[in-house]
Amino acid sequence: MPRFRLATLLFATFALPVVAQTFAPPDLSGTWVLDIAKSKLAKHATPDTETLVIAASDSSIRIDISFSGGKESHNWIPDGKEHLRNELRDQIAAGQVFEKAHWAKGVLVTELISRVSMPGQPVDGFEPIHSTERWSLSADKTTLTRTMDDPKQTWVYVKH
């Protein structure tokens, strides 16, 4: 019986604090410039420049993307829940676009999900669109890699 108590005490002393540690996601904040030479882009993708400005906090991640011909912004809340990005209502289509994000072992997983009703589409009237991206930071924190599922691509950015 004393061995069991000793084992329990040792477990409580050493193992529980490790289990209780909270995951600290990497800080993706900064300005990142696309390195086309290191990237594996889809055949139809022809970016000449792209810059990301990322501002991250414990509760949100804002990614501003500037590219030749435009800009776009995303506000991700990495809680694993869908958050409404915008609603579509015009003569061609109606629906909603959601953003969803979560951390998976130090990788930010982001998803864009749209449910749009368009005439002539599937029987239920909705044409779902689902896009997933994974954002990972190199160990030396100088390279940000963005992988996309459809089409399969890898975009590599260097810290500026």
N, C-alpha and C positions, 0 to 999 in steps of 0.2 A: 504493500500500500504506500509506503514512503516514496518509492520510485515513481509511482503514478502522480503523486502530488508534486514531486520535483519536476517531472516532465511537463505537467500542466503549468507550473510556475515559469519554467523556461520558455514555453510556448507563449504565454501571456506577456512575458518580458520582451522577447525578441521578435516574434512573428506578428503579433497584433499591430504594433506601430507601423509595420510595413504595409499591412493590409489597409490600415486606416488612412495612409497617406492619400491626399487627393491628387488627381492628375493635373499637372500644370501644362496646358497646351503651349506650343512654341509661339513666340511673338512674330507674326508675319509683317508687322508694321514697317513701312519704309517705301522708298521709290525703287521700282524694279523695271528693268529694260529688257525686252525680248532679245534673246540671242538666237537668231534664225539658224546659224550654223550648227548649233547643238540641239535644235528642236527637230521633231519628226512630225511634220504637218501633213494634213490631208492633201491630196493632189490638187484639189480646187482652191485651197487656201493660198493666198498670195499676199500676206502682209509685208509691208516694207519696214514699218516701225510699229511698235506697241509699247506703251508705258503703263505700268500699274502704280497707283498710289494707294497704299493700304494703311488704314488706321484701325488698330485692334485694341479692344478692351476686354475685360472679363466677360462682358455680356453681349458684345456685338463686334462685327467686323465689317468695315466699309471698304469696298474695293471700287476705285474709280479707274476706268480703263479708257485710255486715249489711244486712238489708232488713226491711220490715214483715212480721212473721211468721216470721222465721228468720235463720239464719246458715249460711254454708258456707265451707270453706277449700280452697284448692288449693296444692299444692307442685309447682312446675314446675321441671324441670331442662332448661335449653335446649340439649340436646345432639342433638336430632333423633331420639332413640330412644324407644320405648314403655316406660313405667314403669307397673307394676301399681298401680292406685289401690285397688281392692277386688275381692273375689270375692262373687258372689251365689249363695246356696244356700238355697232354700226350696221349698215345695210348688208354687209357681207357676213359678219360673224358676231357671235355673242359668247361670252364666257369669262373665265377667271384664270389668272396666272399666279402661281404660288412659288415662294422660295422656301427651301428647307435646308438646314445644315446641322451637322454634328461632328464631333471629334472622334476619330477611330485610331487609337494608338499613335497619337501625334500627327495624324493626317486630317486636314479639314476636308470633309466630304460635303459638297454642295449639290443641290438639285433644283432644277427649274421644272415645274409641273404645270401644264396648262390643260384646261378642260374647255374646249371651244366647240360651240355648236355651229355647224356650217351646212347649208343646203347641199344635198347630194352625198353626204358622208355616211358612215355606218348607220345601221338600223336605229341605234339609240340616239342618233343625232349628234354624237360627240366624237371629235377627233382628238384623242389624248396625245400629248407630247410630253416626253419625259427625258430630261438631259441631266447626266451626272458628271461631276468633275471632282478630282481629288487634288488637293494642294499640299505639297510637302516641302519642308525646309531642309536643306543640307545640314550636316553636322556642324560645319564651320559657319553656318548662317549667311552665306554669300550667294547661294543659288536657291531659287524657288522653282519647283517643278509642278506644272499643271497638266494632269492627264485627263483626257476626255474619252468617253465611251463610244459615242456615235456622232460622227465618224471617229475611229480610233486615232488619237493624236497625242503627242507629248510636246508641250510648249515649255521651254526653259528660259528663265529670266535671271539676270544677274543684278545684284544690289548696286544701286547708283549712288 
